Structures are given as structure tokens and as C-alpha cells.
Amino acid sequence: MAKVLEGPGMGLLRKWGISTPNYVVVTSNDEFEELSKVNDWLKKSKLVVKAHEALGSRFKLGLVKVGLDLAAAKAAVKEMLGKKVESVTIREVIVSEAIDHKEEYYASVKSTRDGVDVMVTTYGGIEVEENWEKVKKLSVEIGESPSDAQLSALAKDAGFSGDTATKMAEFLKKLYICFDNEDAQYLEINPVVQNSNGHLVALDAVTLLDGDAKFRHKDWTFPFAAEFGRAYTKNEEEVMAVDAKVKGSVKLIEIPGGNIAMLPAGGGASVYYSDAVVARGGKLANYAEYSGDPPDWAVEVLTEKVCSLPNIKHIIVGGAIANFTDVKKTFGGIINAFRKAKGEGKLKGVKIWVRRGGPNELQGLAAMRALQDEGFDIHVFDRTTPLTDIVDMAMAAK
């Protein structure tokens, strides 16, 4: 899953006809100053200022300010930008229009093993958790969509009545359409409120998307939120950009302080090899994987980033026996990156360990072994070698 911050999440809701407050996301005081000159609502409305980061309990941390005029909003933006909270530095702030309301509701759509759950309650905002038993749910089987009659019954069962029940059923329909069309895995609106005109408005959004579906969505120009209590590194962002362009998958997470770099094939193998390194007392320098038969150039970019990790002593290129990922092709990308790294003075004193099987494995493994003649300290094994034996060899090597 890929988490989307509030601003782009609200943008997706608007795309499918769900009302949200006016808002801007800013990265500097000067940017907010310029935006305040051309957006009349910033001058006329009461405002809400929030840190636009993947942080929980923002209100308790003093990172949410409500009911501000423009001058106070400018001061809040200045106060928040650059502030460090735990390991996160506030780099963005979202400023939105405050919507006067009396009642707060909750609505969400989430993927389940059997399909999708649509949930709603009249107990929204901070009351939702302590009243979770009052949340009403409609389960939708895989391949099906909720009918208008089902959504209307759900809204009424949750305690909505009259015109509000009709509007909530319409809101839930739009929320489901957004969820379905945007390859979402979870959409939560808390709170949903009624404005002075009686329209339902989403005041906040928690959005989790299928990050691997990004290649299908040309308008997903926003970055995903970092999931590790820190901002993504430049290398991680560049690999994510490549991942978004290819049908297969390439992934990278850097782990400072480690000396064993990982370049496994397949999500299962990546976890298997990483666990093996940790279980044997090794220190990982990264998590990585390539799978789904990605193009050689994508694997080459990933390998370049792995080769640039500081203080590494080993690179483990491991994988099971592939079903359709072309070993020769993907190894071609890895080999190109190895040669480039060596030409740039990297990989000095680094031992490379390879274990792989699959389509065109003989040619791919032969090309890897040929690197020995170019001065690489490389050790290559085929499918007859147990997967994690190369981890044992790396840990035993001096």
C-alpha cells in the first residue's frame, strides 16, 4: 500500500465529485504569501493550518491550528515549516478553509479479503473510536458494486434520515466510485460534515492506494508519503519514479549503517534473504527487490542505487527459480550497472554473491561469471545451491 497525504487525497475526491474545502499546500512562507494574493477565500475565510506530513496525533503535537485569520495563518505556517518532530522535519503545510458545521459523520471504503466494506456512522470526528460498535457496514463481494438501494439502506441503518440520508447515500456512492477507479485499498473520510447550504463536505481524507498501479494513472503526479518516520531519500524517490513507469516492479529502501546490500529477485525472496542476513547477525544496508519481469534498464537503475550505498562489503543478488522473469535480460541490467559503478571507482573491496534460476538462466549466469575476468570479486551459483547458502558464504567471507 502507498499512503497519500491529505492534499492529493482531497484532489482525488474532488475528481469524483466529492466536495472538499478550498485548500493549498505550501512549502515556503513566500509561496503562501503569493497564494494569499490570488485566492480570495484565504482573505475572507476562517482557516485551518496543518502539517502536511505522515504524522499521527498532529493536533496533540501542536501541528493543527484552527479558526485563524490570514495573519494568524501566516504565523502558523512560519512556525510549522522546518520544525522537527521526532525524526520528521515538516517540509509542507496544508492551509484549508474552515467549514462551519454542527454534526460530524464518518465514512470509509476498504478492501478486504473477500471484496470491499463500505462503512458509515453518524458518530464522526473524535467520537468514532469510542462508538465503533455503531458503525454500520455493507460488504460487497469481489467483482460486484453496491447498488443505490443498498447504500440508501446502509445510510438509514446508520441513523441518517430524510434528506440527509439521501445525501449520505449519494456521498457513499461517489466514495466507492473514487475507491474503485483510483485503485485504492482504503479511503476514510473523518469527518464528513454538512455546510451551511446542506451539502456534505469531506474535511479530511486518509488515502491508501495500490502503489504498483501508478503506471495506470497519469495524473498521479504526487509523491507517496514516506512510511518509515522519515522523508524518502533521493535514491528511493528515483527508484519509485522508475517503478511507476514499468509493468514489473523495482523497490528500494535504504537502511543507514549496514554493510550488506541486497538485490533480490521477487518479493518473497527479498524478505527471505533479508531475514537470513539478520538471523545470522548481519547488518542490512537496504531492502530491495525486482520482480514481474521488469525491463533491463529499470533493474540497471535499481542496481546503480544499490552500488552507491556507503560502506558496503557484500552485494547479494539472490532469487528463487523464476517462472517468467528473464534471468539473462534482468542480469544484463545488473551487469551494466556493476560495470558503470566499477568505472566510477565504486565496489572496491565489495564481494558479489549470485544465486538464480529461471528462463535463460544459463546465459545469465555465464554473463555474471564472465565478470571475474574483468576484476570483479563475484561468486555465482545456479539453482542447485540452496537459496540462503550465499548468505552463509558472505557472512563467513573475510
C-alpha positions as CSV (number, residue, x, y, z in Angstrom):
1,M,0.0,0.0,0.0
2,A,1.1,3.6,-0.7
3,K,-0.1,6.3,1.6
4,V,-1.2,9.6,0.0
5,L,-1.1,12.8,2.0
6,E,-4.2,14.9,2.6
7,G,-3.8,17.4,-0.2
8,P,-3.5,15.0,-3.1
9,G,-6.1,12.7,-1.4
10,M,-8.5,15.6,-1.4
11,G,-7.7,16.2,-5.0
12,L,-8.7,12.6,-5.9
13,L,-12.0,13.1,-4.0
14,R,-12.8,16.2,-6.0
15,K,-12.1,14.4,-9.2
16,W,-15.0,12.1,-8.5
17,G,-17.4,14.8,-7.4
18,I,-16.9,14.8,-3.6
19,S,-16.9,18.3,-2.1
20,T,-13.9,19.4,-0.1
21,P,-12.9,22.7,1.5
22,N,-10.7,25.1,-0.6
23,Y,-7.1,24.3,0.3
24,V,-3.5,25.0,-0.7
25,V,-0.3,23.0,0.1
26,V,2.8,25.2,0.6
27,T,6.5,24.6,1.1
28,S,7.6,28.1,2.0
29,N,6.4,31.3,3.6
30,D,7.0,33.1,0.3
31,E,4.8,30.6,-1.6
32,F,2.0,31.1,0.9
33,E,2.3,34.9,0.6
34,E,1.9,34.8,-3.1
35,L,-1.0,32.4,-2.9
36,S,-2.8,34.6,-0.4
37,K,-2.8,37.4,-3.0
38,V,-4.6,35.5,-5.7
39,N,-7.0,33.3,-3.6
40,D,-9.8,35.4,-2.2
41,W,-11.0,32.7,0.1
42,L,-7.8,32.9,2.1
43,K,-8.6,36.5,2.8
44,K,-12.3,36.0,3.6
45,S,-12.5,32.7,5.4
46,K,-11.5,31.3,8.8
47,L,-8.6,29.0,8.1
48,V,-7.2,25.7,9.3
49,V,-3.4,25.1,9.2
50,K,-2.0,21.6,9.5
51,A,1.4,20.0,9.0
52,H,1.2,18.1,5.7
53,E,3.2,15.1,6.7
54,A,2.6,11.4,7.6
55,L,2.3,12.0,11.3
56,G,-0.3,10.8,13.8
57,S,-1.7,12.9,16.6
58,R,-1.0,16.1,14.8
59,F,-3.4,18.0,17.0
60,K,-1.7,16.8,20.2
61,L,1.7,17.7,18.7
62,G,0.5,21.3,18.1
63,L,0.6,20.8,14.3
64,V,-3.1,21.7,13.8
65,K,-4.3,25.3,14.2
66,V,-8.0,26.1,13.7
67,G,-10.1,29.2,13.3
68,L,-7.4,31.5,12.1
69,D,-7.5,34.7,10.1
70,L,-4.9,35.2,7.3
71,A,-2.4,36.9,9.5
72,A,-2.6,34.2,12.1
73,A,-2.4,31.5,9.4
74,K,0.8,33.1,8.0
75,A,2.3,33.0,11.5
76,A,1.3,29.3,11.9
77,V,2.8,28.4,8.6
78,K,6.0,30.1,9.5
79,E,6.1,28.3,12.9
80,M,5.5,24.8,11.4
81,L,7.7,24.8,8.3
82,G,11.1,23.4,9.2
83,K,10.0,22.2,12.6
84,K,11.4,18.8,13.5
85,V,9.1,16.3,15.2
86,E,10.9,13.1,16.3
87,S,12.7,12.1,13.0
88,V,10.4,14.1,10.7
89,T,11.1,17.6,9.5
90,I,8.0,19.5,8.4
91,R,8.5,20.3,4.8
92,E,4.9,21.0,3.7
93,V,1.9,22.7,5.3
94,I,-1.7,22.5,4.2
95,V,-4.0,25.5,4.7
96,S,-7.7,24.9,4.2
97,E,-10.9,26.8,4.5
98,A,-12.7,26.2,7.8
99,I,-16.3,24.9,7.3
100,D,-18.9,25.8,9.9
101,H,-20.9,22.7,10.9
102,K,-22.8,21.1,13.8
103,E,-22.7,17.4,13.2
104,E,-19.7,15.2,12.2
105,Y,-20.0,11.9,10.4
106,Y,-17.7,9.1,9.3
107,A,-17.5,7.2,6.0
108,S,-14.9,4.8,4.6
109,V,-14.3,2.2,2.0
110,K,-11.7,-0.5,2.5
111,S,-10.5,-3.6,0.6
112,T,-11.0,-6.9,2.3
113,R,-10.0,-10.5,1.5
114,D,-13.5,-11.2,0.1
115,G,-14.2,-7.8,-1.5
116,V,-14.9,-4.3,-0.2
117,D,-16.5,-3.0,3.0
118,V,-18.4,0.3,2.9
119,M,-18.8,1.8,6.4
120,V,-20.6,4.8,7.8
121,T,-21.8,6.3,11.1
122,T,-23.4,9.4,12.5
123,Y,-20.7,9.4,15.2
124,G,-17.8,11.0,13.3
125,G,-14.8,13.1,14.3
126,I,-13.1,12.2,17.7
127,E,-16.2,10.2,18.7
128,V,-15.8,7.5,16.1
129,E,-13.4,5.2,18.0
130,E,-15.4,5.1,21.3
131,N,-18.6,4.5,19.3
132,W,-17.1,2.0,16.8
133,E,-19.9,-0.5,17.6
134,K,-22.3,2.0,16.0
135,V,-20.5,1.9,12.6
136,K,-22.7,0.2,10.0
137,K,-21.1,-1.9,7.3
138,L,-22.1,-3.1,3.8
139,S,-19.9,-5.9,2.5
140,V,-19.5,-6.0,-1.3
141,E,-18.2,-9.2,-2.9
142,I,-15.3,-9.2,-5.4
143,G,-16.5,-8.1,-8.8
144,E,-19.7,-6.5,-7.5
145,S,-20.6,-2.9,-6.9
146,P,-23.0,-1.6,-4.2
147,S,-26.5,-0.7,-5.6
148,D,-28.2,2.6,-4.9
149,A,-30.8,0.7,-2.8
150,Q,-28.1,-0.9,-0.7
151,L,-26.4,2.4,0.0
152,S,-29.7,4.0,0.9
153,A,-30.5,1.2,3.3
154,L,-27.0,1.5,4.8
155,A,-27.3,5.2,5.4
156,K,-30.7,4.8,7.1
157,D,-29.4,1.8,9.2
158,A,-26.6,4.1,10.5
159,G,-29.2,6.6,11.7
160,F,-29.4,9.1,8.9
161,S,-32.9,10.3,7.9
162,G,-34.8,12.4,5.4
163,D,-32.8,14.5,3.0
164,T,-29.5,13.8,4.9
165,A,-29.9,10.0,4.4
166,T,-30.3,10.6,0.6
167,K,-27.3,12.8,0.5
168,M,-25.2,10.4,2.5
169,A,-26.2,7.5,0.2
170,E,-25.0,9.7,-2.8
171,F,-21.8,10.5,-0.9
172,L,-21.1,6.9,-0.3
173,K,-21.7,6.1,-4.0
174,K,-19.1,8.7,-5.0
175,L,-16.7,7.5,-2.4
176,Y,-17.0,3.9,-3.7
177,I,-16.5,5.1,-7.3
178,C,-13.4,7.0,-6.3
179,F,-12.1,4.0,-4.4
180,D,-12.7,1.6,-7.3
181,N,-11.4,3.8,-10.1
182,E,-8.3,5.0,-8.3
183,D,-7.0,1.5,-7.3
184,A,-7.5,2.4,-3.7
185,Q,-7.1,0.0,-0.8
186,Y,-8.6,2.3,1.8
187,L,-10.4,5.6,1.8
188,E,-11.5,7.2,5.1
189,I,-13.3,10.5,5.5
190,N,-13.4,11.7,9.1
191,P,-15.2,13.9,9.5
192,V,-17.9,14.3,6.8
193,V,-19.9,17.5,7.6
194,Q,-22.8,19.4,6.3
195,N,-22.1,23.0,5.3
196,S,-24.4,26.0,5.5
197,N,-26.0,25.0,2.2
198,G,-26.7,21.5,3.4
199,H,-24.0,19.9,1.1
200,L,-21.9,17.1,2.5
201,V,-18.2,18.0,2.6
202,A,-15.1,15.9,3.3
203,L,-12.9,17.7,5.8
204,D,-10.1,15.2,5.9
205,A,-9.0,12.1,4.0
206,V,-6.9,9.1,4.7
207,T,-6.0,7.6,1.4
208,L,-4.1,4.3,0.7
209,L,-3.5,3.4,-2.9
210,D,-2.1,0.4,-4.7
211,G,1.3,1.9,-5.5
212,D,2.0,-0.7,-8.1
213,A,-0.9,0.6,-10.1
214,K,0.7,4.0,-10.7
215,F,1.5,3.3,-14.3
216,R,-2.2,3.3,-15.0
217,H,-2.8,6.7,-13.5
218,K,-1.0,9.5,-15.5
219,D,-2.5,12.1,-13.1
220,W,-0.8,10.6,-10.0
221,T,1.9,13.2,-10.1
222,F,2.1,13.4,-6.4
223,P,4.7,11.6,-4.3
224,F,3.6,8.9,-1.9
225,A,4.1,9.6,1.8
226,A,7.2,8.1,3.4
227,E,6.3,5.1,5.7
228,F,9.3,4.9,7.9
229,G,9.1,8.0,10.0
230,R,11.4,10.0,7.7
231,A,11.4,11.6,4.2
232,Y,12.3,9.4,1.3
233,T,15.9,9.6,0.1
234,K,16.8,10.8,-3.3
235,N,17.7,7.3,-4.4
236,E,14.4,5.9,-3.1
237,E,12.4,8.6,-4.9
238,E,14.3,7.9,-8.2
239,V,13.6,4.2,-7.9
240,M,9.9,4.9,-7.1
241,A,9.7,7.1,-10.3
242,V,11.1,4.2,-12.3
243,D,8.7,1.7,-10.6
244,A,5.8,3.9,-11.7
245,K,6.8,3.7,-15.3
246,V,7.2,-0.1,-15.7
247,K,4.8,-3.0,-15.6
248,G,7.1,-5.1,-13.4
249,S,8.4,-3.8,-10.1
250,V,11.6,-2.3,-8.6
251,K,11.8,-1.3,-5.0
252,L,14.4,0.3,-2.7
253,I,14.6,1.3,0.9
254,E,17.9,2.5,2.4
255,I,19.0,1.4,5.9
256,P,21.8,3.5,7.2
257,G,24.7,1.8,8.9
258,G,24.5,-1.6,7.2
259,N,27.3,-3.2,5.1
260,I,25.4,-6.0,3.3
261,A,23.5,-4.7,0.3
262,M,20.5,-6.6,-1.1
263,L,19.5,-7.1,-4.7
264,P,17.0,-10.0,-4.6
265,A,14.5,-11.0,-7.3
266,G,10.9,-11.3,-6.1
267,G,9.1,-10.0,-3.0
268,G,9.2,-13.4,-1.2
269,A,12.9,-13.8,-1.9
270,S,13.7,-10.3,-0.8
271,V,12.1,-11.0,2.6
272,Y,13.7,-14.5,2.8
273,Y,17.2,-13.2,2.1
274,S,16.8,-10.2,4.4
275,D,15.6,-12.4,7.3
276,A,18.6,-14.7,6.7
277,V,21.1,-11.9,6.9
278,V,19.6,-10.6,10.1
279,A,19.2,-14.0,11.6
280,R,23.0,-14.6,11.1
281,G,23.9,-11.3,12.7
282,G,24.5,-9.3,9.6
283,K,23.6,-5.6,9.1
284,L,21.4,-4.8,6.1
285,A,22.3,-1.7,4.1
286,N,19.0,-1.7,2.3
287,Y,15.8,-3.5,1.3
288,A,15.3,-4.1,-2.4
289,E,13.6,-6.3,-4.9
290,Y,12.8,-6.6,-8.6
291,S,10.0,-8.8,-9.9
292,G,7.4,-9.2,-12.6
293,D,10.0,-9.3,-15.4
294,P,10.9,-5.6,-15.3
295,P,12.9,-4.1,-18.3
296,D,16.6,-4.3,-18.0
297,W,17.0,-0.6,-17.8
298,A,14.8,-0.4,-14.7
299,V,16.9,-3.1,-13.0
300,E,20.0,-1.2,-14.0
301,V,18.8,1.9,-12.3
302,L,18.0,0.0,-9.1
303,T,21.4,-1.7,-9.2
304,E,23.2,1.7,-9.6
305,K,21.5,2.9,-6.4
306,V,22.4,-0.3,-4.6
307,C,26.1,0.1,-5.7
308,S,26.1,3.7,-4.4
309,L,25.3,2.7,-0.8
310,P,28.0,3.7,1.6
311,N,30.4,1.3,3.3
312,I,29.0,-1.9,1.8
313,K,31.2,-5.1,1.8
314,H,28.8,-7.5,0.1
315,I,26.1,-7.4,-2.5
316,I,23.7,-10.4,-2.5
317,V,21.9,-11.0,-5.9
318,G,19.6,-13.7,-4.9
319,G,16.4,-15.3,-6.2
320,A,14.4,-18.5,-6.4
321,I,13.6,-20.2,-9.8
322,A,11.7,-17.6,-11.8
323,N,8.6,-18.5,-13.7
324,F,8.7,-15.8,-16.3
325,T,11.2,-13.2,-15.3
326,D,14.0,-13.4,-17.9
327,V,17.3,-14.1,-16.0
328,K,19.5,-13.1,-18.9
329,K,17.7,-9.8,-19.5
330,T,17.5,-8.7,-15.9
331,F,21.1,-9.8,-15.3
332,G,22.0,-7.7,-18.3
333,G,20.8,-4.6,-16.4
334,I,22.6,-5.6,-13.3
335,I,25.9,-6.2,-15.1
336,N,25.7,-2.9,-16.9
337,A,25.3,-1.1,-13.5
338,F,28.1,-3.1,-12.0
339,R,30.5,-2.1,-14.8
340,K,29.4,1.5,-14.5
341,A,29.9,1.5,-10.7
342,K,33.4,-0.1,-11.1
343,G,34.3,2.6,-13.7
344,E,33.3,5.3,-11.2
345,G,35.6,3.8,-8.5
346,K,32.9,2.1,-6.5
347,L,32.7,-1.6,-5.5
348,K,36.3,-1.6,-4.3
349,G,36.6,-4.5,-1.8
350,V,33.0,-5.5,-2.4
351,K,32.2,-9.2,-2.8
352,I,29.2,-10.0,-5.0
353,W,27.2,-13.2,-4.4
354,V,24.8,-14.5,-7.0
355,R,22.2,-17.4,-6.9
356,R,19.4,-17.6,-9.5
357,G,17.3,-19.9,-11.7
358,G,14.7,-19.4,-14.4
359,P,14.2,-18.5,-18.1
360,N,17.6,-18.1,-19.8
361,E,19.5,-18.8,-16.6
362,L,22.5,-20.5,-18.3
363,Q,23.2,-17.4,-20.4
364,G,22.6,-15.0,-17.5
365,L,24.8,-16.9,-15.0
366,A,27.5,-17.3,-17.6
367,A,27.5,-13.5,-18.2
368,M,27.8,-13.0,-14.4
369,R,30.7,-15.4,-14.2
370,A,32.5,-13.6,-17.0
371,L,32.7,-10.5,-14.7
372,Q,35.5,-12.4,-12.9
373,D,37.7,-11.8,-15.9
374,E,37.0,-8.0,-15.5
375,G,38.3,-7.9,-12.0
376,F,35.1,-8.3,-10.0
377,D,35.1,-10.3,-6.8
378,I,32.0,-12.2,-7.8
379,H,30.7,-15.7,-6.8
380,V,28.0,-17.2,-9.0
381,F,25.7,-20.2,-8.2
382,D,22.8,-21.9,-10.0
383,R,19.6,-23.4,-8.9
384,T,21.3,-26.4,-7.3
385,T,22.6,-24.2,-4.5
386,P,20.1,-23.7,-1.6
387,L,18.9,-20.1,-1.6
388,T,20.5,-18.8,1.6
389,D,23.8,-20.6,1.2
390,I,25.1,-17.5,-0.4
391,V,24.3,-15.6,2.8
392,D,26.3,-18.1,4.8
393,M,29.2,-17.7,2.4
394,A,29.0,-13.9,2.6
395,M,28.9,-13.9,6.4
396,A,31.9,-16.3,6.5
397,A,34.0,-14.4,4.0
398,K,36.7,-12.0,5.1
